[in-house]
Amino acid sequence: MALAPQPLWWLQLASLTMLFGAVRCAQPVAAAWYGGSFGFAWMSASLWWLYTAMHRYGGLPAWLSVLSVLLLAAVLALYLAGAMAAQARWRALHPLGSWAGFIAWWLLAELARGVWFTGFPWAASGYAQIDGPLQGLAAWVGVYGIGAAAAMLATAPWLLFEAVQAAAGQRQWLVLAAVLGLIGPLGLAHLLPQGFTQPTGTLRVSLLQGNVPQDEKFAQEHVGQSLEWHRQALLAAQGDLVLAPETAIALLPEQLPEGWWRELVQHFVQGHTYALFGVPLGNYEAGYTNSVVGVTPAHDQLYRYDKAHLLPFGEFIPPGFHWFVAMMNMPLGDFNRGALNAPSFRVKAERVAPSICYEDLFGEELALRFADEQSAPTLLANVSNLGWYDQSTAVPQHLQFSRMRALEFQRPMIRATNTGATVIIDHHGRVTHALAPYTQGVLNGEVQGRTGLTPYARWVPSCGLWPLWLMALGVAWWPVWRRFVPGRVRSEV
């Protein structure tokens, strides 16, 4: 679907045009096959890097790792297969209804994949438009709305084809609908207001990238070297805020050498720099969390953020899959979940909202932090460790997703990662500072906080994604109601 590292927005539109052409007159079984094949290719190409984590670092046999990736892609493709089968089964009789139904079922498939069973929205179609002509819709309808707009734009040319075959009485309406389908999404994306936020203050930030090989990160013989590099980099930071990656400190505080943790914390308490760094917390009795700890100058009480949206198989094990996890040589298990609507970390006058790893894929969950405008974040921060996936598309894809969050909320985002992408993103979704991936270093730069709420940040905290669900369900259900409710005619207008 034209995602990073080749975000070709036009290629995504072309692929949707071909999919609609394949299913528009197909029977349900054939439509399911087309949708499933499309989804399988999409997911396989987007998720192949999981093979590296399972085979190289997990120790699974190559054949089983390949099979696992393909099975996951096949399961995720079922959403689109089911949606296209439903589109064919309850297709409206009029071309306009069929066109609208395809867009609705496409959106329903995307929403279901992103929400059901904890959700896995990696590579949602709207991300392909991060540098495309529809990016202006992000602040209004988010990535799922952009995906629906892309489907409308991509499939509108088929209405012109239908117009050629239609009777004279219907031709003008089909041409009008096609024109609206082509210029409507583009017009809205470029004409809707975009200036919803205002600058607050500027912070000097230092973002750490340890580039610790994944097979050394938790190994007893190597962990000391990683700890020492991160300690030195944290202590050397001179700006307003220093941010270190997910599990930059790879041991529990009580497992660290004596005095190590106390010295680190006291350095920031007695200094002028604020610090946020990833560290596991907890104990055997209470359970463990994947956390970020914050230290504020002149304050002994630590800030704590616990990861709320856990990664399946990585941080929690779905029922019935303990046997699969047991086959891998990974430090995996069941972590405790943190609060979704966590308070921000205050850095001077700014409010920093941390997220860990793929949590920033869930814009609807980040939106909960904007429910109260007075305490809403002025800056987003993500800490990640994509070292599991080596030099793969996981790194540029995750950056693409973070840029979309910046657009949706018109907030800058800073990212400190183990292997990349360690960057500063402005409120327009543009990368202003970047550290070369797969290198060890510290990225220093300035970031400007923002206040104010986008339309997306206003309606999602109170309504969730229900407006999109209801709109799509209403359009998808309309031909069913027209056909099967007694007293209704079978023709579509």
C-alpha positions in Angstrom: 0.0 0.0 0.0 2.9 2.4 -0.8 4.1 2.8 2.8 7.6 3.7 3.9 10.3 3.4 2.8 8.5 4.2 -0.5 5.5 6.3 0.5 4.1 6.7 -3.0 0.6 8.1 -2.3 -0.4 7.8 -5.9 0.4 4.1 -6.0 -2.0 3.5 -3.1 -4.8 5.2 -5.0 -4.0 3.1 -8.1 -4.2 -0.1 -6.1 -7.6 0.8 -4.6 -8.8 1.7 -8.1 -7.9 -1.8 -9.2 -9.4 -3.5 -6.2 -12.8 -1.8 -6.7 -12.6 -2.7 -10.4 -12.2 -6.4 -9.4 -15.0 -6.6 -6.8 -17.6 -4.2 -8.3 -19.4 -6.9 -10.2 -18.0 -10.0 -8.5 -19.9 -12.6 -6.6 -19.3 -12.8 -2.8 -16.9 -15.7 -3.0 -14.8 -14.1 -5.7 -15.0 -10.7 -3.9 -13.7 -12.3 -0.7 -10.8 -13.9 -2.7 -9.9 -10.5 -4.3 -10.1 -8.7 -0.9 -8.2 -11.4 0.9 -5.5 -11.6 -1.7 -5.1 -7.8 -1.6 -5.0 -7.8 2.2 -2.6 -10.7 2.3 -0.1 -9.0 0.0 -0.5 -5.7 1.9 0.1 -7.2 5.3 2.9 -9.6 4.2 4.8 -6.7 2.6 4.2 -4.5 5.7 5.1 -7.1 8.4 7.9 -9.2 7.0 10.3 -7.8 9.5 8.7 -9.9 12.2 10.6 -12.8 10.7 13.8 -11.3 12.0 12.6 -11.0 15.6 11.3 -14.6 15.7 14.1 -16.3 13.8 17.3 -14.3 14.6 16.5 -13.2 18.1 13.8 -15.7 19.1 15.5 -18.8 17.8 12.5 -20.1 15.9 13.3 -22.3 12.9 13.3 -20.2 9.6 10.4 -22.2 8.2 8.3 -21.7 11.3 9.1 -18.0 11.4 8.1 -17.5 7.8 4.9 -19.5 8.4 4.1 -17.4 11.4 4.4 -14.2 9.5 2.3 -15.5 6.6 -0.4 -16.8 9.0 -0.6 -13.4 10.7 -0.9 -11.7 7.4 -3.6 -14.2 6.4 -5.6 -13.6 9.6 -5.4 -9.8 9.2 -6.4 -10.1 5.6 -9.7 -11.8 6.7 -11.0 -8.3 7.7 -10.8 -7.1 4.1 -11.9 -10.4 2.7 -15.1 -10.3 4.8 -15.7 -6.7 4.0 -15.5 -7.3 0.2 -17.7 -10.4 0.5 -20.3 -8.3 2.3 -20.0 -5.6 -0.3 -20.7 -8.1 -3.0 -23.5 -9.8 -1.1 -25.4 -6.7 -0.3 -24.3 -4.5 -3.2 -26.6 -1.7 -4.0 -28.3 -2.0 -7.4 -27.4 1.5 -8.4 -23.8 2.3 -9.3 -23.7 5.2 -6.8 -24.9 2.9 -4.0 -22.3 0.3 -4.9 -19.6 2.9 -4.9 -20.6 4.3 -1.6 -20.9 0.8 -0.2 -17.3 -0.1 -1.2 -16.0 3.0 0.7 -18.0 2.1 3.7 -16.9 -1.5 3.8 -13.3 -0.5 3.3 -13.5 1.8 6.3 -15.2 -0.8 8.4 -12.5 -3.3 7.6 -9.8 -0.8 8.6 -11.6 0.1 11.9 -12.1 -3.5 12.8 -8.5 -4.4 12.3 -7.4 -1.4 14.3 -9.7 -1.9 17.2 -10.9 -5.5 17.7 -8.9 -8.0 19.8 -6.7 -5.2 21.1 -6.3 -3.9 17.6 -3.3 -4.0 15.2 -3.5 -0.9 13.0 0.0 -1.2 11.7 0.1 0.0 8.0 -3.4 1.5 8.0 -4.0 2.8 4.5 -4.3 6.5 5.5 -0.6 6.5 6.3 0.3 6.4 2.7 -1.0 9.9 2.4 1.4 11.4 5.0 3.1 13.3 2.1 0.1 13.2 -0.3 -2.7 15.5 -1.2 -5.0 14.3 1.5 -2.8 15.0 4.5 -4.8 18.1 5.3 -7.7 15.9 6.5 -5.6 14.5 9.4 -6.5 17.3 11.8 -10.2 16.7 11.1 -10.8 13.0 10.7 -7.5 11.2 11.5 -5.8 8.4 9.7 -9.0 6.3 9.3 -10.9 9.2 7.8 -8.0 9.8 5.3 -8.2 6.1 4.4 -11.9 6.5 3.5 -11.2 9.7 1.6 -8.5 7.9 -0.4 -10.9 5.1 -1.2 -13.5 7.7 -2.4 -10.9 9.5 -4.6 -9.4 6.2 -6.0 -12.7 4.7 -7.0 -14.5 7.8 -8.4 -13.1 7.2 -11.9 -15.2 4.0 -12.1 -18.3 6.2 -12.0 -17.2 7.8 -15.2 -16.9 4.4 -16.7 -20.4 3.6 -15.5 -21.7 6.8 -17.0 -20.6 5.7 -20.4 -22.7 2.6 -20.1 -25.7 4.2 -18.4 -28.9 5.4 -19.9 -29.0 9.1 -20.7 -31.2 9.9 -17.6 -28.7 8.5 -15.2 -25.5 9.6 -17.0 -25.5 13.2 -15.7 -25.8 12.1 -12.1 -23.0 9.6 -12.4 -20.7 12.2 -14.0 -21.6 14.7 -11.2 -20.9 12.1 -8.5 -17.6 11.2 -10.1 -16.5 14.8 -10.2 -17.5 15.3 -6.6 -15.7 12.1 -5.6 -12.6 13.4 -7.4 -12.5 17.0 -6.2 -14.4 16.6 -2.9 -11.6 14.9 -0.8 -8.9 17.0 -2.5 -10.9 20.2 -2.0 -11.6 19.6 1.6 -8.0 18.6 2.3 -6.8 22.0 0.9 -9.6 24.3 1.8 -10.5 23.3 5.4 -8.9 25.5 8.0 -5.7 24.1 9.5 -4.5 26.7 12.1 -5.8 25.2 15.3 -2.8 25.5 17.6 -0.5 28.2 18.8 3.1 28.1 20.1 3.8 28.0 23.8 7.5 27.8 24.5 10.7 26.3 23.2 12.6 23.4 24.8 16.2 22.3 24.1 16.1 18.6 24.0 18.7 15.8 23.9 17.5 12.5 22.4 19.5 9.3 23.1 20.1 6.5 20.6 22.2 3.7 22.1 22.1 1.4 19.0 22.5 -1.6 21.3 22.3 -4.9 19.3 19.2 -6.7 20.4 21.1 -9.9 21.2 23.2 -7.9 23.6 20.6 -5.7 25.2 19.5 -8.2 28.0 22.6 -10.4 27.9 24.4 -10.4 31.3 27.8 -10.1 29.7 26.8 -7.0 27.7 24.2 -5.2 29.7 26.8 -3.4 31.8 28.3 -1.7 28.7 24.9 -0.5 27.6 24.0 0.8 31.1 27.3 2.8 31.2 26.7 4.4 27.8 23.2 5.5 28.7 24.3 6.7 32.2 27.1 8.8 30.7 24.8 10.2 28.0 22.1 11.1 30.5 24.5 12.8 32.9 26.1 14.8 30.0 22.9 16.2 28.7 22.7 20.0 29.1 19.4 21.0 27.6 16.0 21.4 29.2 14.9 17.8 28.6 16.8 14.5 27.9 14.9 11.6 26.6 16.2 8.0 26.5 14.7 5.0 24.7 12.4 2.2 25.8 14.2 0.1 28.3 17.3 2.2 28.0 18.0 1.0 31.5 17.4 -2.7 30.8 17.4 -3.8 34.5 15.0 -3.3 37.4 16.2 -0.5 39.7 17.0 -3.0 42.5 19.0 -5.1 40.0 21.4 -2.2 39.2 24.8 -1.8 40.9 24.6 -0.3 44.4 24.2 3.4 44.2 23.7 3.5 40.4 20.0 4.4 40.5 20.4 6.9 43.4 23.3 8.7 41.7 21.3 9.1 38.4 18.2 10.4 40.1 20.0 12.8 42.3 21.9 14.2 39.4 18.7 15.5 37.9 17.0 16.5 41.2 20.0 18.7 42.0 20.5 20.0 38.4 18.5 22.0 35.9 17.7 19.3 33.3 14.5 17.2 33.2 14.8 13.6 32.3 12.6 10.9 30.9 14.0 7.4 30.4 12.7 3.9 29.8 13.0 1.3 32.5 11.1 -1.9 33.6 9.5 -1.6 37.0 7.7 -3.9 39.4 8.3 -7.2 41.2 7.2 -10.8 41.0 4.3 -10.4 43.5 2.8 -7.2 42.0 3.8 -7.8 38.4 6.0 -5.8 36.0 5.4 -2.8 33.8 7.2 -1.4 30.7 7.6 2.1 32.0 9.1 5.6 31.6 10.4 7.4 34.6 10.7 11.2 34.8 12.9 13.2 37.1 12.2 16.9 37.8 14.8 19.3 39.2 14.3 20.1 42.9 11.6 17.4 43.3 12.3 14.0 44.9 9.0 12.4 43.7 9.5 10.6 40.4 7.1 10.8 37.5 6.0 7.4 36.2 4.2 6.3 33.0 3.3 2.7 32.5 2.7 1.4 29.0 -1.1 0.9 28.5 -1.5 -0.7 25.1 0.6 -3.8 25.3 2.0 -5.7 22.3 0.5 -9.1 21.7 3.1 -11.9 22.2 5.7 -9.3 23.2 4.1 -8.0 26.4 1.1 -10.1 26.9 0.4 -13.7 25.8 -3.0 -14.3 24.2 -4.8 -17.3 25.7 -3.8 -20.6 24.1 -0.4 -19.3 22.8 1.9 -19.9 25.7 3.3 -22.9 23.8 4.3 -20.7 20.9 6.1 -18.1 23.2 7.8 -20.9 25.1 9.6 -21.9 21.8 11.3 -18.5 21.5 14.3 -17.4 23.5 13.0 -13.9 24.2 12.4 -12.0 27.5 8.6 -12.0 26.9 5.7 -12.3 29.3 2.6 -10.8 30.7 3.0 -7.2 31.8 0.6 -5.1 33.8 -1.2 -2.4 31.8 -1.0 1.3 32.7 -3.7 3.9 32.5 -4.8 5.1 29.0 -5.4 8.7 30.1 -2.1 9.2 31.9 -1.1 12.6 33.1 1.6 14.5 31.3 5.2 15.1 32.5 5.7 18.8 33.1 8.9 20.3 31.8 8.9 24.0 32.7 5.8 25.4 31.1 5.3 22.4 28.7 3.3 19.2 29.2 5.0 16.2 27.7 2.8 13.1 26.9 5.0 10.0 26.6 4.1 6.8 24.8 6.1 3.6 24.4 6.8 1.8 21.2 3.7 1.1 19.0 1.3 2.9 21.4 1.6 5.9 19.1 -0.3 3.9 16.4 -3.5 4.4 18.4 -4.4 8.0 17.9 -7.8 7.5 19.4 -6.1 6.5 22.7 -3.7 9.4 22.6 -6.7 11.6 22.1 -8.0 10.8 25.6 -5.2 13.0 26.9 -6.7 16.0 25.1 -10.2 15.7 26.8 -9.3 18.6 29.1 -7.9 21.4 27.0 -6.3 23.1 30.1 -4.2 20.0 30.9 -3.8 18.7 27.3 -0.2 17.9 26.2 1.8 20.5 24.4 4.4 18.0 23.2 4.3 14.3 22.4 7.2 12.0 23.1 7.7 8.4 22.0 10.4 6.0 23.2 10.9 2.8 21.3 13.2 -0.1 20.7 13.0 -1.5 17.2 16.3 -3.4 17.5 14.3 -6.6 17.3 13.9 -6.0 13.6 17.4 -5.0 12.4 17.6 -2.7 9.4 14.1 -3.2 8.1 11.1 -1.2 7.0 9.8 -1.2 10.6 11.9 1.9 11.4 10.8 4.2 8.6 7.2 2.9 8.9 7.0 3.7 12.6 8.4 7.2 11.8 5.6 7.6 9.3 3.0 6.7 11.9 4.5 9.2 14.4 4.3 11.9 11.8 0.6 11.2 11.4 0.0 11.7 15.1 1.7 15.1 14.9 -0.6 16.0 12.1 -3.8 14.8 13.8 -3.1 16.8 17.0 -0.9 19.5 15.5 1.6 18.8 18.2 5.4 18.3 17.8 6.7 14.8 18.7 10.2 13.9 19.8 11.3 10.3 19.4 14.2 8.6 21.3 14.8 5.1 20.0 17.4 2.4 20.4 18.2 2.0 16.6 16.1 4.7 15.0 14.3 6.7 14.0 15.4 9.3 16.6 14.0 12.5 15.4 12.2 15.8 16.1 8.9 16.2 14.3 7.2 19.6 14.1 3.4 20.2 14.4 3.1 20.0 10.6 4.4 16.4 10.6 7.8 17.4 9.2 11.1 15.9 10.5 13.2 18.9 11.5 16.1 17.1 13.2 17.2 13.5 12.7 19.9 11.2 13.8 21.2 8.6 11.3 19.5 5.2 12.1 21.7 2.3 13.4 24.3 4.7 14.8 25.1 5.5 18.5 24.7 9.1 19.4 22.7 12.0 20.9 20.4 14.3 18.9 20.3 17.8 20.2 17.8 20.3 19.0 14.9 22.6 19.8 11.2 21.9 19.8 8.3 24.3 20.1 5.3 23.2 22.2 1.8 23.9 21.0 -1.6 24.6 22.6 -5.1 24.5 21.2 -7.2 21.6 19.9 -7.7 20.3 16.4 -11.2 19.1 15.5 -9.9 15.5 15.7 -8.7 16.2 19.3 -12.1 17.6 20.2 -14.4 14.9 19.0 -12.4 11.7 19.5 -12.0 12.0 23.4 -15.8 12.2 23.8 -17.0 10.0 20.9 -14.1 7.7 20.2 -14.2 6.4 16.7 -18.0 5.9 16.8 -18.8 8.6 14.3 -16.8 6.8 11.7 -18.2 3.4 12.7 -21.8 4.7 12.5 -21.4 6.6 9.3 -19.8 3.5 7.6 -22.4 1.1 9.1 -25.2 3.4 7.9 -24.0 3.5 4.4 -23.2 -0.2 4.3 -26.6 -1.2 5.8 -28.6 1.1 3.5 -28.9 -1.4 0.5 -29.7 -4.2 2.9 -32.6 -2.2 4.3 -33.8 -1.2 0.8 -33.9 -4.8 -0.3 -35.3 -6.6 2.7 -37.5 -4.3 4.8 -41.1 -5.1 3.8 -42.7 -2.5 1.6 -39.5 -1.1 0.2 -38.7 -1.4 -3.5 -35.7 -3.3 -4.7 -34.3 -0.6 -6.9 -31.8 2.0 -5.8 -32.2 5.6 -6.5 
